[in-house]
Amino acid sequence: MTQMDIGINKADREKIAESLKHLLADTYTLYLQTHNFHWNVTGPQFRELHLMFEEHYNELAIAVDDIAERIRTLDVPAPGTYKEFVRLSNIEEVEGIPSANAMVDILTQSHETVVRTCRDVLKHAQAADDESTAALASDRMRVHEKTAWMLRVLNQ
Protein backbone atom coordinates (compact mmCIF):
# COMPACT_ATOMS: atom_id res chain seq x y z
CA MET A 1 0.00 0.00 0.00
CA THR A 2 1.21 3.51 -0.73
CA GLN A 3 2.01 6.03 1.99
CA MET A 4 -1.00 8.13 3.02
CA ASP A 5 -0.71 11.81 2.09
CA ILE A 6 -3.94 13.80 2.53
CA GLY A 7 -2.21 16.90 3.88
CA ILE A 8 -2.62 16.01 7.57
CA ASN A 9 0.37 14.50 9.34
CA LYS A 10 0.09 11.18 11.15
CA ALA A 11 0.22 12.65 14.67
CA ASP A 12 -2.63 15.06 13.88
CA ARG A 13 -4.66 12.30 12.19
CA GLU A 14 -4.28 10.15 15.30
CA LYS A 15 -5.26 13.02 17.63
CA ILE A 16 -8.33 13.79 15.51
CA ALA A 17 -9.24 10.10 15.29
CA GLU A 18 -8.99 9.77 19.08
CA SER A 19 -11.52 12.57 19.53
CA LEU A 20 -13.71 10.97 16.85
CA LYS A 21 -13.59 7.68 18.78
CA HIS A 22 -15.23 9.47 21.71
CA LEU A 23 -17.84 10.91 19.36
CA LEU A 24 -18.47 7.46 17.92
CA ALA A 25 -18.85 5.96 21.39
CA ASP A 26 -21.19 8.74 22.52
CA THR A 27 -23.25 8.43 19.35
CA TYR A 28 -23.52 4.65 19.62
CA THR A 29 -24.43 4.86 23.31
CA LEU A 30 -27.08 7.49 22.52
CA TYR A 31 -28.38 5.29 19.69
CA LEU A 32 -28.77 2.35 22.10
CA GLN A 33 -30.33 4.56 24.79
CA THR A 34 -32.82 5.99 22.28
CA HIS A 35 -33.69 2.56 20.90
CA ASN A 36 -34.22 1.24 24.43
CA PHE A 37 -36.57 4.12 25.22
CA HIS A 38 -38.42 3.61 21.91
CA TRP A 39 -39.15 0.02 22.93
CA ASN A 40 -40.07 0.79 26.52
CA VAL A 41 -41.83 4.16 26.61
CA THR A 42 -45.34 4.15 28.11
CA GLY A 43 -47.93 6.70 29.11
CA PRO A 44 -50.11 9.37 27.50
CA GLN A 45 -47.30 10.51 25.17
CA PHE A 46 -46.55 6.96 24.01
CA ARG A 47 -47.31 7.36 20.31
CA GLU A 48 -45.58 10.74 19.96
CA LEU A 49 -42.46 9.65 21.82
CA HIS A 50 -42.34 6.17 20.29
CA LEU A 51 -42.32 7.66 16.78
CA MET A 52 -39.93 10.49 17.69
CA PHE A 53 -37.44 8.09 19.28
CA GLU A 54 -37.60 5.91 16.16
CA GLU A 55 -36.74 8.92 13.96
CA HIS A 56 -33.86 9.74 16.27
CA TYR A 57 -32.32 6.27 16.43
CA ASN A 58 -32.57 5.86 12.66
CA GLU A 59 -30.66 9.13 12.20
CA LEU A 60 -28.10 8.05 14.80
CA ALA A 61 -27.53 4.71 13.03
CA ILE A 62 -26.42 6.58 9.92
CA ALA A 63 -24.26 8.92 12.00
CA VAL A 64 -22.45 6.01 13.65
CA ASP A 65 -21.40 4.75 10.23
CA ASP A 66 -20.32 8.20 9.02
CA ILE A 67 -18.16 8.77 12.12
CA ALA A 68 -16.55 5.31 11.98
CA GLU A 69 -15.79 5.75 8.29
CA ARG A 70 -14.14 9.12 8.97
CA ILE A 71 -11.90 7.45 11.56
CA ARG A 72 -10.95 4.83 8.96
CA THR A 73 -10.38 7.54 6.35
CA LEU A 74 -7.76 8.96 8.72
CA ASP A 75 -6.11 5.50 8.64
CA VAL A 76 -6.92 4.64 12.25
CA PRO A 77 -8.93 1.57 13.36
CA ALA A 78 -12.45 2.41 14.55
CA PRO A 79 -13.62 0.98 17.89
CA GLY A 80 -16.49 -1.46 17.58
CA THR A 81 -17.17 -3.26 20.84
CA TYR A 82 -19.39 -2.48 23.82
CA LYS A 83 -16.32 -2.63 26.05
CA GLU A 84 -14.55 0.06 24.00
CA PHE A 85 -17.68 2.20 23.76
CA VAL A 86 -18.23 2.07 27.53
CA ARG A 87 -14.62 3.14 28.09
CA LEU A 88 -14.79 5.96 25.53
CA SER A 89 -18.31 7.31 26.03
CA ASN A 90 -19.23 10.30 28.15
CA ILE A 91 -22.85 9.11 28.34
CA GLU A 92 -23.82 6.97 31.32
CA GLU A 93 -25.96 3.89 30.84
CA VAL A 94 -29.45 4.05 32.31
CA GLU A 95 -30.57 1.42 34.80
CA GLY A 96 -34.16 0.22 34.65
CA ILE A 97 -36.98 1.81 32.71
CA PRO A 98 -37.49 5.50 33.51
CA SER A 99 -40.80 7.33 33.13
CA ALA A 100 -41.53 8.97 29.78
CA ASN A 101 -40.69 12.42 31.20
CA ALA A 102 -37.43 11.09 32.63
CA MET A 103 -36.59 9.51 29.26
CA VAL A 104 -37.00 12.90 27.61
CA ASP A 105 -34.78 14.55 30.23
CA ILE A 106 -32.12 11.82 29.94
CA LEU A 107 -32.07 12.05 26.15
CA THR A 108 -31.85 15.85 26.33
CA GLN A 109 -28.79 15.58 28.56
CA SER A 110 -27.26 12.89 26.34
CA HIS A 111 -27.68 14.99 23.20
CA GLU A 112 -26.06 17.92 25.01
CA THR A 113 -23.17 15.63 25.97
CA VAL A 114 -22.69 14.74 22.31
CA VAL A 115 -22.67 18.45 21.44
CA ARG A 116 -19.80 18.97 23.88
CA THR A 117 -17.94 16.01 22.37
CA CYS A 118 -18.47 17.49 18.89
CA ARG A 119 -16.91 20.73 20.11
CA ASP A 120 -13.81 18.80 21.18
CA VAL A 121 -13.60 17.08 17.78
CA LEU A 122 -14.04 20.42 16.06
CA LYS A 123 -11.19 21.96 18.08
CA HIS A 124 -8.77 19.19 17.03
CA ALA A 125 -9.93 19.21 13.41
CA GLN A 126 -9.58 22.98 13.07
CA ALA A 127 -6.12 22.94 14.63
CA ALA A 128 -4.98 20.47 11.93
CA ASP A 129 -6.85 22.21 9.09
CA ASP A 130 -9.00 19.08 8.65
CA GLU A 131 -12.07 20.54 6.95
CA SER A 132 -13.70 17.14 6.37
CA THR A 133 -13.74 16.24 10.06
CA ALA A 134 -14.68 19.81 11.00
CA ALA A 135 -17.68 19.64 8.67
CA LEU A 136 -18.74 16.28 10.11
CA ALA A 137 -18.45 17.56 13.70
CA SER A 138 -20.25 20.79 12.87
CA ASP A 139 -23.09 18.94 11.12
CA ARG A 140 -23.44 16.50 14.04
CA MET A 141 -23.39 19.39 16.52
CA ARG A 142 -26.23 21.12 14.71
CA VAL A 143 -28.36 17.94 14.72
CA HIS A 144 -27.79 17.32 18.44
CA GLU A 145 -28.39 20.93 19.46
CA LYS A 146 -31.70 20.97 17.59
CA THR A 147 -32.74 17.59 18.96
CA ALA A 148 -31.90 18.64 22.53
CA TRP A 149 -33.99 21.79 22.07
CA MET A 150 -36.97 19.80 20.72
CA LEU A 151 -36.76 17.33 23.59
CA ARG A 152 -36.28 20.06 26.20
CA VAL A 153 -39.51 21.84 25.28
CA LEU A 154 -41.54 18.64 25.68
CA ASN A 155 -41.21 18.76 29.48
CA GLN A 156 -41.74 22.50 29.96
Number of C-alpha atoms within 10 A of each C-alpha: 3 4 5 12 8 11 10 15 12 15 10 17 21 17 15 27 28 19 21 27 26 24 31 28 27 27 28 24 24 26 22 16 21 26 19 16 23 22 11 15 20 17 10 9 12 14 13 9 22 19 11 14 23 17 14 18 22 13 13 23 15 10 19 18 13 14 23 21 15 19 24 13 15 20 14 18 15 20 16 13 9 12 9 14 21 17 10 19 22 19 23 13 12 11 6 6 13 16 14 20 17 12 22 23 17 21 22 20 16 23 24 20 22 26 23 17 24 25 19 17 25 24 16 21 26 15 11 19 14 18 12 12 23 22 14 19 24 17 12 21 21 13 17 23 17 13 16 21 13 13 21 16 10 12 11 5
